[in-house]
């Protein structure tokens, strides 16, 4: 018994000695690094507004590559078309448009969900509302943001653009709590350079990496707690009794907070739109960083929000990114109920990469006679609208197609 006890004590002592030895080693390691920067276990907080938005965008978009229809799981299928009202090429060199078409087509074809386009279906006003794959799958237009994005997702119906707000809304507490708009159209613009992006980052850090004032507080008539509470965008929109009760609304920045920081939190830079519309705007804003680096002399960002009469609710938002070489135009639907998909974001980044590739600007010899598969000028592949419809005013999106993802050598249908 005594021997066993002695043995136990010896083991305990040995363990204690080993522990002291380890601690001593740690202390000596710490002393050897004290002259340098202390070792931090905590992860460094991201302070770059552009990178923060990229992380938020990843969370807010739909990233599933499988969908379920009628209880059956199937692969997501997508395609994209660029219309001439989406993209304006400046200082166009010979055949540059053809090079943009071809390079975008080739790069986009590498997307896992991409499907070739055999034909295009148009509305009576000439808007490309759907595309057909070689396997006769009809992909409907899911969103029109920077380009026409088609998929086998089921788009939610869009509300009428001719929205009439009933008189009772103007007597609600929500309407009375929010500042009245002074104009029918809100407009803002800014020139972005690498230096302005660095300045915005520093300003954001100086504010403690958070907004100095909330959008609700900015839009509220007074700073009273109840007034600010009633000035929320969702409550404001729901009070009209026009929009879906289950849709979340937000105060959207015309020019992003990541670009203007403190100056972004102003009534003239805010309008009400759905959370889905806010995500759509982030798709465009995420292209700004690379473009600003490619054009150090500056790129121009402009935005116009057309408001529903006597309200702070946007009815249409026009957005443009202008460089020395091109203009990318976006028209956002502030009432959309369709969640943006990450593949749509991928197509926009592909288009941006193509436009920023300096080789795209160079003229190409002997391209004139080359057959470009699936382009709009191959009339045989396009179901053109009737002549009477063509005489009508063009629709809200398609107009003249600049490019489309074409029938390529892969046999995905």
N, C-alpha and C positions, 0 to 999 in steps of 0.2 A: 504493500500500500504506500509506505514511505518512499520507495523507489519510484513508483509511478508518479507520485506527486512531484518529486524532484525533477523527474523527466519533463513533466508538464510545465513546470516553472522555467526549465531550461529552454523549452520550445518557445514559451511566451517571450522570454528575454531575447531569444534569437530573432523573433519576428519584430520586436520593438527596435532592435539594433538595425535590422534591414530597412525598416520604415524611416529611422533617423538618417540612415545613409542616403536613401532616395531623396528625402527632403533637403539634405545638405547639397546633393547634386543639383537639385532644382534651384536652390539659392545661389550656388556658384554660377549656374547658367544665367540666372537673372542679373547677377552682378556684372557678368561679361557683356551683357547687352544694354546696361543702363546708360552708357555713354551714347548709345544709338537711340533710335526711336523705340518707345515701349511697344511690346508685342500686344496687339489688340485682338481679342477673341471675337468681339462683336463685329458683325458685318457692316461695312460702310454704307450709309444711306445714300441713295441716288439723288443728286441735286440738279441734274440736267433736265429742264422742263420737257425737252423733245423726247428724251429717253423715257421719262415718266409717262408721257402721253402714249408712247409705243406700248408700254406695259399695260396701260389702261385699255388701249385698243384691243390688245390680245384677249383681255377679259370680257370686253363688251361685244365682240363679234362671235358669230356662229362658226365653229371650227370643225364640225362633224363632217366626215366624208361618206357617211351612210345615212340614208333617209328611209323612213317607213311609210308606205302608202298602201292603204287597204289591208293593213296587218302584215304586209310583205316587205322585208328589208331589201333595199337595192342600193347600188352605187350612186353617189352624187355625180351628175353629168352637167358640165358647164361649157359655155362658149362666150365670145365677146365680139362686139362690133364697135368701131369708132366712126362717128359721124363727123362731117366737115364742121358742124357747129360745136363739136367738142374740141377740135384741134385746129389751130391756125398756124401754118408754117410761114415764117418770115424769111426773106432773102433766099427763097427756094432756088437751089441749084438744079440743073437738069436731072430729071428722074428721081429727085429726092423723095417725093411722095411715094413712089414705087418702092424705094429702099426702106422707108419707114414701114410700109405695109408688109413687105416680105420679112424684115427682121422681127417685127412684132409677131407675125404669124409663126415664124420658126421658133421663137423663144417661148411663146404661149403654148405651143403644141407640146412642150415638155411637162406642162402641168398634169398631174395625175388624173384630174377630173375633166380635162379638156376633151372635147369631141369635135370632129370635123363638121363643117357646115356645107350642106349640099344645096340648100335653097333658103330664101328669106320670105317670110310672110309679112304683109303690110296691112295697116289699117286703111280706112277709106281716105284719110288725110295724108297717107304716104309715110307713116311712122312704122319702122320695123319692129313689130310687136312679138315676133317669134321666129325661130330658125328651125330647120329640119336637118337631122343628121343623115348619113348614108343608110343607117339602119331604120330610117323613117320615124325616129323618136323626135317628137316636137318639144323643143325647149322654149318655154315662155320667158318673156323679159321679166326679170325679177326686180331689177333696179336700173335706174338711169343716173349714174353718178360718174362723170368723167368719161364713161363709155357705156354702151348698152351691155348689161350683164344678164345672160340667159342661163337658166338651169331647170332641172326637174323638181325644184322646190315649189311649194304651193304659195304663190304670192297672195297677201291679204288685199282685199279690194280697197282702192284709194277713195277717200271721200270726195265729194264734188268740189270743184274749184270755185263754184259760184256759191259761196257760203254766206248765208244771211243770219246775222245775230239778232235774236229777238230782243225787244225793248226791256224785258224783265232783267236781263243780265246787267244792265247799267245801273240797276238799283240794288245789286247784291253787295255784300260786304267785301267779297273778293275783288270786285271791280273797283270799289271805292278805296281799297287799301293800296292799289297799285297806281303809280304815276301815269298820267294820261300822255299818250304820244303827241308830239308837236307836229309831226310830219306823217305822210302816208308811206313814205319810203325812208328807211334808215340806211345810210351809206357810210363806209369807212374804208380806208386804204393805208398801206404802209409799204415802204421800201425796205427789203431785208438784205443784209450783207452778213458775212461771217462775223463781223465786229458787233452788229446789233444782236446777233444770237448770243455772243459771249456776254454782252451787257445785260441781256435779259436773264441769263443764267445767274450772274452775280446779284442782280436785283432780287431774284427769287430766293437766293441763299440769304440775303440780307433780311428778307421778310420772315426768316425762320422756316423756309421751305413750305409755306402755306399762304393762302390768299388773305390779304389784310382785311377784307370785308366780303361777306357772302353776297351772292346774286340777289337773294331775297331781300336783304337789307338795302341793296342798291335800288331795287325796283319799288320798294315800299315808300309810301308817301311820307311817313314819319318813322322815327326809330322806336316807337312804342312796341313792346313785345307782341301784343295781340295783332297789331297791324302787320308786322314783319311775318308773323305766323300765317296770316291770311294772304300774304303776297306771294306764296309759292306758285310756281308755274302750273303744277298739276291742278291745284285748287282753282286757279284762275281759268284754265281751259275747261275744266269740268263744269264750272258754274254757267257756261254758255248753254249746256244741255245739247250741244251739237256733236261732240266727239265721244268716242268710246270711253266708257267709265273705267275700264281696266288698263288703259294706256297711261304710262308715266310720261310726264312732260318736264322739261327743263328750260331754264333761261339760257339760250344759246348765244355764244360769243360770235359776233360777225368776224372779228379778227381774234385769233386764239389768245388765251391767257398766256401761253408759253412764248408768245411774240411781244405782247404789250405789257404783260405782268400787271403792275398797279393800274395803268391806264386802261386795261381791259375791263376793269370793274366799273363801268359807267353805263348809265341808262341808254345813251346813244349807241352803245356797242352791244346791246342785248335785245333779244326778241324771243318769244315763246315758241317752242317746237317740241316734238316728241323726243324721248331719249334715243330712239332709233335714228332720228334725223341728226341728232348731235353726233352719233357714231359715224354717220355718213360723212359729216364734215371733217371728222378726224381722218378719214381715208385720204382726203385731199391734203389736209395739213401735214400728214406724215411724209409727203413728197417734198416739202419745203426745204428741209435741212440739206439733202444732197444737191438740190438745185442751187441753193445759196452758195455752196462750196464751188460748184461748177461755174457760177457766174459771180465772181468776187466784186464786180462793180455794182451788183445789186439786182434783185428781182422784185417785181411789183405785185403785191397782193391786194386785191380789191374785192369788196363784198357789198351787195345790196339786199336788204330784206324788205319785201313788199308786204305791208301789214293789212290785215282785215280792218276795214273802216272803223275808226274810233277805238281800236283795241291794240294791245301789245302782242297779238298773236300773228306770227308770220304766215303768209299765204304762199309765198314763193321766195327762195333765196338764190341769188345769182352770185357766183364766186369765180374768180379768175386768178390764175398764176401766170404772170407775163415775164418772159425773159427776152434777151436780145434775139433769140432764134425762133421762139414759138410762144403761143398762148394756149394754155389749157383752160377750158371753160367747164364749169360745173353748174348744174341747176338742181338744187335740193328741194325735195318735197317735205316741208316742215311737219306735215301730218302723217307721214308714213308709219305704217305698223309692221313693216318688214324689217327684220333684224339683218344687219349687214353680215355678209359671209366673208371669211378670211381669204377665200379664193378670189373674190372681187378685189380685195386689197392686193393680192399677188399679181393680178392682171395689171393693175394701175402701176405697181412698182416695175413691172416688165416694160410697160410703155415709157415710164420715166427713164429707165436705163437705156432704152433704144434712143430716146431723144437726146440724152446726155452723151451718147457715144459719138465722138468727134468724126468717126469714119462715116457716120450717117450723113454728115454735112458735105462730104466730098462727092463730086459728080462721078457717075459710073458709066463706063463706055460699053457699048454693045448690049445695052439692056432693053432697048426699044423693041426689038423683035422677040424678046423672051416672053414665053407664056407664063403669067402669074396665076397659079391655081386659085380658084375660089374668090377672086376679087370681084368687086361690085360691077366692073365693066364687062364681066362675062354674063351678058344678058340672059343666056340660056339657063343659067342657074338661079335666076331671080324671078320671083312671081311679082311682076311690076303691077302697080295700081292702075286702075282704069284711067282713061284720058280725062274723064270728067272729074275724077277724084284728084288727079294731078293738078288740075286747075285751081283746086281749093287751096286755102292757106295751109301751109305745112303744119304738121302736128307738133306736139310738145317735145319730141325727142328725135326721131330718126333723121329726117331730112336726107341729104345726100351722104351715103355711106362712104367713108374714106377707106376703110379696110374691114376685113372680117377674117376670122380664123377659118382657114380653108380645108378642103378635103386633102389630107396628106397621105403619106404612104402607110401610116399605121391603120390597122383595121378595127379600131375600137368603135363600137356603135352604141 
